[in-house]
């Protein structure tokens, strides 16, 4: 005998949202599983119940085990395949040693209901789940669109989200907070970012969706993905400690940064490379490694100015601190403080297969040293020598002002992913 699972999405209004097909499935099932609040919608059901209290993996495993020789129903919120238990349950059922037939009967998702209440089109809305996920990187992700739906949890509730947005100057948004959609406690409220940031957390229901609609908020704080040097705070009079714009554009391009990349910027200076990499990696993470205390505040200012909350400052002298970072897809080494051999060795060992490490050399001594490192370690590398000039006024004329030439050692890690 083989069993089956009927996974039924249910709204906060309980049985009222269910089709006759879903009601019949519950009436005929041998076991009814779900959260306590879902099971309470069926006081008339006299069969066996399996309540989910805590421990999702154990709960799902018990469901699959029960479905090996019985037909059971599982209740879940809204659309179970939309950030719900459906995806994980399908995997477990597919991996079971006994064939289990699965049917899904959905209800509207919380985001569909919220958009209807807020009169907000849902065809271009982007959904970000903060359930068990860090709020770090949220502002960077908000730069990729105009309409968002945020799925929150108790730690990252709407008030915390609004305060995080406010700290980065993201204020020109319409916020619509939808709570207990479809239920007797339904409440839909509209706020500005400042208004929601001042609300008491105790006034927020745990079952909620937060909609965001851009209302004139500039992307990346009004700066482009690639910005001129004037867009960055820099140290003076140390010539800014900034990789110049033309070089910066080539560096970020050659690093091959993707939307989900992990990037290290070692010897970050003003943080310009890290910031433009963070804009490319809006769903990823960037780490600016810098040991000069005078640079710390500059990097933090630029981080907030450009809205890259997916950038983390690591206040260490590399290679110290690198072991604690997640393995990178791309690494730029713009400064080494005499530790280049150790930095390169440790970084290359951590670099993901297919990843890129780029070394910047501005002196002949560094060029010679980098050549020796690449040859002795048998790296697959390429050298780009970049020399650019930018026009500058001279009386009534224009002249060229040359930047110092720079050698870029582009090292790729070959091999096969396991």
Secondary structure, DSSP 8 states (H G I E B T S, - for coil): --EEEEEEEEBTTBGGG--HHHHHHHHH-SEEEEEHHHHTT-TT--SEEEEE-S-HHHHHHHHHHHTTSSEEEEEEES-TTSSSSHHHHHHHHHHSSS-EEEEEE----HHHHHHHHHT---TT-EEEE-TTS-STTHHHHGGG-SEEEEE--STT-HHHHHHHHHHTT---EEEEEEESTTSTT-EEEEE-HHHHHTS-GGGS-SSEEEEEEESS--GGGG--SS--GGGS--BTTTTBT---HHHHHHHHHHHT--TT-EEEEES-TTSHHHHHHHHHTTTSEEEEE---HHHHHHHHHHHHHTT-TTEEEE-S-TTTTGGGS---SEEEE---TT-HHHHHHHHHHHS-TT-EEEEEE-SHHHHHHHHHHHHHTT-EEEEEEE--EEEEEETTEEEEEE---EEEEEEE--S---
